[in-house]
Amino acid sequence: MPQTQLTFLSWNINGIRAAVRKGFGDFLQQHKPDVIGLQEIKISEAARLATEFDFAGYTEVWHSADKPGYSGTATLIKEGIKHTVLPKLKWDHEGRIQTIDFGSFIFLNIYFPNASNDGLKRLAFKMEWNDKLLAYLKTLEKKKPLVIAGDYNVAHHEIDLARPKENTESPGFTPEERAWMTKFLEAGFVDVWRSENPEKMQYTWWSQRGGARSRNVGWRIDYFCVSKKFLPKVSKPIIHDKIMGSDHCPVGLTVNI
């Protein structure tokens, strides 16, 4: 009988080698997602090819940044699930975007830029990058509906972080980034978890300073967003905030195919 559902996870693992040392392989075998998008893999193509990763039962799709040990994405897909990996974008030098066609929809694993704690020096770069991405997404969407997972590096509304008043000029909560997220959603996409949990405060990232995670002083910056017309096809959005191993936690979604 053909598979009628695909379970997706997305996780900023803050370094693939560190994640493996912290038990990522055990996590994968325990949760057994059909597809998992990983962000911030922090490994060059050369280093990856020289490293043996044992993700048994999964096809690996890698996209390293040009700069070694920085950024990058990877997607693991259970063997036997039909898919087509679309070409990498010429302007994506930091390995931030993966595009994979699953037949009835297109999945994107994305690691959005950080505006930078150093005086927001990457904010202008991020806004330009975001606009390029949105244009690409709208072109793709003319072909098929989209499922867009990843670390968006923005808390959209005050409910999406524990201390909004103190962070109005912090990277990830600037007016510019929040306005772009509004523009993105108004362009025809839905933040699935928030659509089902309009008043719930739950986070996906915590600073590694000051015991933020133990005190749950966090931010929700990891999302699954989908084309509005595809919303009836997705269900069970979840934030796995008890899973450790990174400063982010995994988020998940089920797609009915």
C-alpha positions as CSV (number, residue, x, y, z in Angstrom):
1,M,0.0,0.0,0.0
2,P,1.5,3.4,-0.9
3,Q,2.5,5.7,1.9
4,T,-0.2,8.3,2.5
5,Q,1.7,10.5,5.0
6,L,5.2,11.9,5.4
7,T,6.6,13.1,8.7
8,F,8.9,16.0,8.5
9,L,11.3,17.5,11.1
10,S,13.5,20.6,11.0
11,W,16.4,21.3,13.3
12,N,19.2,23.8,13.5
13,I,21.8,21.4,15.0
14,N,24.6,24.0,15.4
15,G,27.2,21.8,13.8
16,I,26.7,18.3,12.4
17,R,29.9,16.9,14.0
18,A,28.8,18.3,17.4
19,A,25.3,16.9,16.9
20,V,26.6,13.5,16.2
21,R,28.8,13.5,19.3
22,K,25.7,14.5,21.3
23,G,23.6,11.6,20.1
24,F,22.0,12.7,16.8
25,G,22.2,9.2,15.4
26,D,20.2,7.8,18.3
27,F,17.7,10.7,18.0
28,L,17.2,9.8,14.3
29,Q,16.6,6.1,15.0
30,Q,14.2,6.9,17.8
31,H,12.0,9.4,16.0
32,K,12.4,8.0,12.5
33,P,11.2,11.0,10.5
34,D,10.6,10.4,6.9
35,V,12.4,13.7,6.1
36,I,14.5,15.9,8.3
37,G,16.0,19.3,7.3
38,L,19.1,20.3,9.2
39,Q,20.5,23.9,9.4
40,E,23.8,25.2,10.4
41,I,25.7,22.0,9.6
42,K,29.1,23.9,9.8
43,I,31.0,21.6,7.6
44,S,32.8,22.1,4.3
45,E,32.2,19.8,1.4
46,A,35.8,18.5,1.7
47,A,35.5,17.8,5.4
48,R,32.2,16.1,4.9
49,L,33.6,13.8,2.3
50,A,36.4,12.9,4.7
51,T,34.0,12.2,7.5
52,E,32.0,9.0,7.9
53,F,28.4,9.7,9.0
54,D,26.2,6.7,9.6
55,F,22.7,7.7,9.0
56,A,21.4,4.3,8.2
57,G,18.3,4.1,6.0
58,Y,18.5,7.7,4.8
59,T,19.6,9.3,1.6
60,E,21.7,12.4,2.4
61,V,21.5,15.7,0.5
62,W,24.2,18.2,1.5
63,H,24.7,21.9,0.7
64,S,27.8,23.4,2.4
65,A,28.7,27.0,2.4
66,D,31.6,28.3,0.3
67,K,33.2,29.4,3.6
68,P,34.5,26.3,5.5
69,G,32.8,25.5,8.8
70,Y,30.0,28.0,8.4
71,S,26.3,27.9,7.8
72,G,25.1,25.1,5.5
73,T,22.1,22.8,5.3
74,A,21.5,19.1,4.8
75,T,18.3,17.0,4.3
76,L,18.0,13.4,5.2
77,I,15.3,11.4,3.3
78,K,14.2,7.9,4.1
79,E,15.4,5.5,1.4
80,G,12.6,4.6,-1.0
81,I,10.8,7.9,-0.8
82,K,10.7,9.4,-4.3
83,H,12.2,12.8,-4.6
84,T,14.1,15.1,-7.0
85,V,16.7,17.5,-5.8
86,L,16.4,20.8,-7.6
87,P,19.6,22.7,-8.6
88,K,21.3,25.0,-6.1
89,L,20.8,28.7,-6.5
90,K,23.8,30.5,-8.0
91,W,23.5,33.4,-5.4
92,D,23.3,31.0,-2.4
93,H,27.0,31.1,-1.5
94,E,26.3,30.3,2.2
95,G,24.6,26.9,1.6
96,R,21.3,28.2,3.0
97,I,18.6,26.9,0.6
98,Q,17.8,23.3,-0.4
99,T,14.8,22.6,-2.7
100,I,13.4,19.1,-3.1
101,D,10.4,18.0,-5.2
102,F,8.3,15.3,-3.6
103,G,5.8,15.0,-6.4
104,S,2.7,16.7,-5.1
105,F,4.6,19.5,-3.4
106,I,8.1,21.1,-3.1
107,F,10.0,21.1,0.2
108,L,12.5,23.8,1.1
109,N,15.0,23.5,3.9
110,I,16.2,27.0,4.7
111,Y,18.7,28.6,7.1
112,F,17.9,32.3,7.0
113,P,20.8,34.8,7.7
114,N,21.2,36.3,11.2
115,A,21.2,40.1,11.2
116,S,24.3,39.9,13.6
117,N,24.8,40.7,17.2
118,D,27.6,43.0,16.1
119,G,25.6,46.2,15.5
120,L,23.2,44.5,13.1
121,K,25.9,44.7,10.4
122,R,24.2,41.9,8.4
123,L,20.7,43.3,8.5
124,A,20.9,45.0,5.1
125,F,22.3,41.7,3.6
126,K,19.5,39.7,5.2
127,M,16.8,41.9,3.9
128,E,18.1,41.7,0.4
129,W,18.6,38.0,0.7
130,N,15.0,37.6,2.0
131,D,13.6,39.5,-0.9
132,K,15.6,37.3,-3.4
133,L,14.2,34.2,-1.6
134,L,10.6,35.4,-1.7
135,A,10.9,36.0,-5.5
136,Y,12.3,32.5,-5.9
137,L,9.5,31.0,-3.7
138,K,6.7,32.7,-5.7
139,T,8.3,31.4,-9.0
140,L,8.4,27.9,-7.5
141,E,4.8,28.1,-6.3
142,K,3.5,28.6,-9.8
143,K,4.5,24.9,-10.3
144,K,3.5,23.3,-7.0
145,P,2.6,24.2,-3.4
146,L,5.5,24.7,-1.0
147,V,6.4,23.4,2.4
148,I,9.1,25.7,3.8
149,A,11.0,24.6,6.9
150,G,13.9,26.0,8.7
151,D,15.5,28.5,11.0
152,Y,13.9,31.8,9.9
153,N,16.0,33.7,12.4
154,V,13.0,36.0,13.3
155,A,10.4,36.0,16.1
156,H,7.4,37.5,14.3
157,H,5.3,38.8,17.1
158,E,5.8,39.6,20.8
159,I,4.2,36.3,21.7
160,D,7.1,34.6,19.9
161,L,9.8,35.5,22.5
162,A,9.9,35.6,26.3
163,R,11.2,39.2,26.6
164,P,10.0,41.3,23.6
165,K,10.4,44.7,25.3
166,E,14.1,44.2,25.9
167,N,14.7,43.0,22.4
168,T,13.2,45.5,20.0
169,E,16.6,46.2,18.4
170,S,18.0,42.7,18.8
171,P,18.8,40.6,15.7
172,G,15.7,38.5,14.9
173,F,13.3,41.0,16.4
174,T,14.0,44.2,14.6
175,P,11.1,46.1,12.9
176,E,12.6,45.4,9.5
177,E,12.8,41.6,10.0
178,R,9.3,41.4,11.6
179,A,7.8,43.5,8.7
180,W,9.4,41.1,6.2
181,M,7.9,38.1,7.9
182,T,4.5,39.8,7.7
183,K,5.1,40.5,4.0
184,F,6.1,36.9,3.4
185,L,2.9,35.5,5.1
186,E,0.8,38.1,3.2
187,A,2.3,36.8,0.0
188,G,0.3,33.6,0.5
189,F,2.0,31.5,3.1
190,V,0.9,30.2,6.5
191,D,2.9,29.7,9.8
192,V,1.4,26.3,10.5
193,W,2.2,26.0,14.2
194,R,0.9,29.5,15.0
195,S,-2.2,29.0,13.0
196,E,-3.1,26.1,15.3
197,N,-1.8,27.7,18.5
198,P,-2.8,31.4,18.2
199,E,-2.2,32.2,21.9
200,K,0.4,29.6,23.0
201,M,3.9,30.7,24.0
202,Q,6.4,28.0,23.2
203,Y,10.0,28.4,22.0
204,T,12.5,26.8,19.7
205,W,15.8,28.6,20.5
206,W,17.5,29.7,23.8
207,S,20.6,31.7,24.3
208,Q,23.5,29.6,25.7
209,R,24.2,32.3,28.3
210,G,22.6,32.8,31.7
211,G,20.8,29.5,31.9
212,A,18.2,30.7,29.4
213,R,17.0,27.2,28.5
214,S,16.6,26.0,32.1
215,R,14.5,29.1,32.7
216,N,12.7,28.8,29.4
217,V,13.7,32.4,28.3
218,G,13.5,31.6,24.6
219,W,12.4,32.6,21.1
220,R,10.3,30.9,18.5
221,I,12.4,31.3,15.3
222,D,12.1,27.9,13.7
223,Y,9.0,27.4,11.5
224,F,7.1,25.3,9.0
225,C,5.3,27.5,6.7
226,V,3.2,26.3,3.7
227,S,1.4,27.6,0.7
228,K,-2.1,28.7,1.9
229,K,-3.8,26.3,-0.5
230,F,-1.8,23.4,0.9
231,L,-2.8,24.0,4.6
232,P,-5.5,21.3,4.5
233,K,-2.8,18.8,3.6
234,V,-0.7,19.3,6.7
235,S,-1.3,18.5,10.3
236,K,0.3,17.9,13.7
237,P,2.6,20.8,14.0
238,I,4.9,20.3,17.0
239,I,7.7,21.9,18.9
240,H,10.0,19.3,20.5
241,D,11.3,21.6,23.2
242,K,12.4,18.8,25.5
243,I,14.9,17.5,23.0
244,M,18.4,18.6,23.7
245,G,21.6,18.6,21.7
246,S,21.6,22.1,20.3
247,D,20.6,25.6,21.3
248,H,17.6,25.0,19.0
249,C,15.1,22.2,19.3
250,P,13.4,20.3,16.5
251,V,10.0,21.3,15.0
252,G,7.8,18.9,13.1
253,L,4.9,18.5,10.8
254,T,2.9,15.8,9.0
255,V,2.1,16.1,5.3
256,N,-0.8,14.1,3.9
257,I,0.0,13.1,0.3
